Amino acid sequence: MKLGIIGGSGLYDIADLQNTSEVVLETPFGSPSDAYLSGTLMGTQIVFLPRHGRGHRYLPSEINYRANIFGFKRLGVDAILSFSAVGSLREDIAPRDVVLPSQFFDRTKQNHTFFGDGIVAHIPFGDPVCLHAHSILRNLAPDILTAKSGGNSSVHSGGTYVNMEGPAFSTRAESETYRKLGFDVIGMTSLPEAKLCREAGICYGPVALVTDYDCWHQSEEVVNVEMVVQNVHANIEFAKSLLMNFAANIRERPECECKRALDGAVMTATNKIPEKTSNRLSLILSRKQA
């Protein structure tokens, strides 16, 4: 079992990794956000990548999600635990709470797929989060957060993460609309990773760290970068403890449907796929017979 970790805003490294080495690679889709940090944690092989690059250099829409996930796949990662900062769209989900989303709603303008250029594939995505990874997170997170927050924060299992484009935060009209549609949290980064992980046969477990009430909660301060950073930093110790415990509890690749998502998904006849495209996707397509 090899576990990937994607660090979001405020989580740019893992101090407890042992036997570390940096891996710099290029992919058929360009450069990942940064060098991958490889090592061991609680006896599990770990590959860590800061989503925005060290120093937080990339806007959400500038992140090369395809390169990031392809790089994890090339390094043999079986499952990814992903941390991100989000705004709450519900009164009962407070800043410094943690949400383990089980659904996504896409409001981005990009096409998040490895396919195209002569090959068509349609993956099943009704349950976009790995159910096995979600189950482990659901069992571990409440006790860890209670210990780290002194009982002042809560874990919310399930719910819908609406992925906006950014980089500006929502207007009040947008925020109120998302609330009326029944969404739970809002962010800018997780959905592309979930789609690409499913195409790559990698299990995906998102962890959303709540930093604010977006802008709908007019009795609260309007969301700003300082608020986001302060509240993310308040939950960094929780995040580090959660990933350590997750690493200790996912020793083997789970028997789930994630790795079989491409079975029957490719519609293009094999003899019609351009050789260049076939070569670029050989790492992804090889899973069809797995």
Secondary structure, DSSP 8 states (H G I E B T S, - for coil): -EEEEEE-TT----TT-EEEEEE---BTTB--SS-EEEEEETTEEEEEEETTTTTT---GGG--HHHHHHHHHHTT--EEEEEEEEEE-STTS-TT-EEE--EEEE--SS---S--SS--B----SS-S-HHHHHHHHHHHHHHHHHHHTT---EEES-EEEE---SS---HHHHHHHHHTT--EEESSHHHHHHHHHHHT-EEEEEEEEEE-TTT-TTS----HHHHHHHHHHTHHHHHHHHHHHHHH--S---SSGGGTTTTTB-S-GGGS-HHHHHHTHHHHGGGG-
